C-alpha cells in the first residue's frame, strides 16, 4: 500500500508533523515534549472527566500523529494500558524519533493496522474504557473514517461505561456526516466542545448507564485533573455546558 510521505517543519520552538503538504497533522513544543500543545488534542483527554483511572484500564488511540495523547497517558495515567493503532509505519517511526514517544512496554502497545479493520475485530469487543479517534489524511478534508459502520465498531470495542472522543472539522461537510453517524451509533449520547483553533470540534460519546452529575462536581473533577496533570481544564466544563442543549443546569447524558 502506498503511504503518504511524512515531513516536518519547525517554527518558534514548535515542531510540526505534515503528510507531504503544509497542513499540520500534529505539533510538539521542543522544550516540553510531554505537553499536549494543541487545544483540540488536550480536549481529546476529556474522558478523564468521566472515568476514574484504575489498574487494568485500557485506552485505544486510533491515529498516532505526533503521539501527544499517547505520551500524556503514558506519563500521567500509570494504571492505564494504551493501544495505539496507526496504519503508516513512517508515522510510528517519526513519533519515536522526532516527537519523543516512548517505545512499547507493558503499558504501551503499538499496532500497525487500519483503524477501520481494528474496530471490526471481534478480538477487541468490549475491551477499552476509552477510545480516542484522530484519523486524517494529507488532504485533511474530514476524518478518513466516517461511516456508521466505523462508529458502530468504536461502540463495540468500548466497555460499558466507556467514553469515545473524536476530532472533527466543524466548517466542512464531513462534520454533519460524522456527527449523525456518531449519534446513531451511540444513541444520541453525544456532547460537543466549542470550536477551537482551525475549526476543530471534539465530540464526546458515551456507552453504558445514563450519566447524571452536578456541574459543580464535574468542575471539581476538572480541577483535580489540572492539579495532577497541568491540563488546562478550567474552561472545559463551562464550554461543554454552554455548547450543548439541555445541559445548562446539570450534566445529563
N, C-alpha and C positions, 0 to 999 in steps of 0.2 A: 504494500500500500504506500502510495506517495504521500509523505508527510510535509506539512508546512515548515518552511525554514524558521529557525529560532534565532532572533537577533536581539541586540542590546543597545542601550544608549544611557548616558549619564548627564545630569544637569543639576547644579545646585546641591550636590551631595546626595542625590537620589539616583538609584539605578533602576532602569525600566526594562521590562520584557516586551518584545514585539514578535509577531509572527510574519516577518518579512515586509511589514508595512509600518507606517508611522503610528498606527493605532496602538494604544497601551493595553497590554494584557496583564500587567501587574507591576508593582513597584516596591522598592525597599530603600529605607534610609540607611546609607552605608555605615554611618557611625552607630546605628542602633538596629541591627539586622533582625532582632526579635520583635520589634514593634510592628503592629499592623498599621501600615502607613495610610492606606486608602480608606475613606469613611465607609463606603459600602462593604468593604471587606470586614471592617470592625463590626458592622451590623449583622454580618453572617454568623457571628458568635452569639446571636440573641437567644439561641436555645438555652444558654446558661441562665436566663431569667426564669425558665420554667422547669428545668431539670436539675436536680442535685447530682453533682458528680460523685461516683461511688465505685469501689472495686468491681471489676467485671463490666463496666460500662464501655460501650463501643460506639464510635463515630465513624461515618463514611464521608469522605471528601471526594466528590465527583468533579474532576478537573483540578489539576495541581497548580498551574500558574507558577508563581514565584515560591509557592509553599508557605505563604504567610499564615494561613489558617492552621496548617499542619504544624509549623514551628510553634505557634502560640499554644495550641493544645498540648503539644509535647512538653513545653516548658511549664505551663501553669496547671494543667489537669493531669496530675501524676497518676491518678487511678484509672485513666481512660486509655483504651487502645484505639488508635486511629488506623483506618484502612483507606489508603489513597488509590483512586482509580484514574489513570492517565493513559491515553492512547499513544501519544507521541513520545518515544523513548528519549528524544533530544530535550524535551521539556523536563523529564526526570533528571537527566544529567545536568542541565543548566540550573535546576533548583538546588542541587547539591554543590555544584562547583561555583556558581555565581551568586546564589542567594542564601547560602548558609543553612540549607535544610539538612538535618542530621540523617545519617544512614539508618536503615531499618534496624530495629531491635525488638525486644519483647513487647514494646508499646507502640511500634510503628511498622506497618506493613504496606509496601508499595506494590501495586499490581498494574502491569501494562495491559490494558484491556479497554474495550469500548464500553463506556458507561451505559449505553442503551442495552447491551447484552448483559452487563453485570446485574442490572436491576431485574432482569427477567429470569435470572438463575434461581432455581429452587434451593440451591445451596445456601443462599443468603436470606431466605424468607424469615421475617421476624428476628433479624439479627442485630439491628442497630437502634440505639437510643436516639441518635440524631443523625440526619443526613444533610450535607451541605452541597449545593449544586451551583457550579460556576463554569458553564460549558460554552465557550465561544471560539469561533474560528478566526482566521485572518481578516475576514470581511467585517466581522462584528455587527452584522445586521439582525441580531437577535440570537437567543440561545440556539446552539446546534442540536439540542434535544428538546422538542417542544410538544410532542404528541401526547394524547391522552394515555396511550399505551405506556409511554415512558413514565408519566407521573403515577399511573397505577402501579408500575413497578417500584417507584420510590415509596409509595404507600406500603407495598407488600414487604419490602425489606426492613421497614421500621417495626420496632416493638410497640406495644401499647402500655403506657403512654410513650409517645415519640414525637419528635419535632423535626420538620423539614424547613430549611432556609434556602431560598433561591434568588440569585441575582438576575433581575430583569431590566430591560430598557423601556422607559416609560413613554418616550416620544417616537415609537416605532410601531408599525402594525403588528409586530410579533407580541407586543405587550398584551393586547386583548386576547390573542390566541392562547398564550401561556396561562394567563390568569384564569380564563374559562376552564382550561383543562386541569389546572391545579385545583380549582374549586370543585369541579366534578369528581376528581379522584379523592378529595379529602372532605366531601360532603359539606362544602361551603365553610369549612372551619379554617378560614384564612384571614390573616391580618397583613397590612402593608405598612412599611416605614414611609415617611415622607420622602420625596425625591431628593437624592443627594447630587453630588457633582456629576457632570457628564450624563445626566438623565438616568442614573442608576436608581432602581427601586428594589428593595429587598422584600420578598414575600415570606411570611412565616405560616406554615400549615401544621395542623395538629391531628394526631391519631390517638385514640383512647377515650377515657371518660371525659365528660364535659368539665371544662376548667373555669372556675369562678374564684375571683380574688379581688380584694380592695386594691385600688391603685396605690394606696399608701404602702401596702405590704410589698407590692411589686417594686415600688421605689426603694424600699429598704433593701430588697434583694439586689437592685441595681447598684446601690451604694456599696454593698458588700463586695460585689464583683469588682467595682472600681478600686476599692481599697486593696484588694488582693492581687489584681492584675494590671491596674492602671488603664484599663479600657475606659474610654470616655463615654460612660453610660448615662451621664446626667440628663441628656436630652431624649434618651430612648423612650422613657415611659410617657412623657408629655407628647412626644411626636406620635407614638402609636395610638394613644387615646384620642388625639385630635383627628388623626387621619382616617379613622375607621368609624363608620356609623354604628350607633347604639353601644359604643364603648366608652362614652364620655364619663359616666359615673363610676363604673366598675368594669373590670375585665370579666367578660362572659363569652366563652367561645367553645 
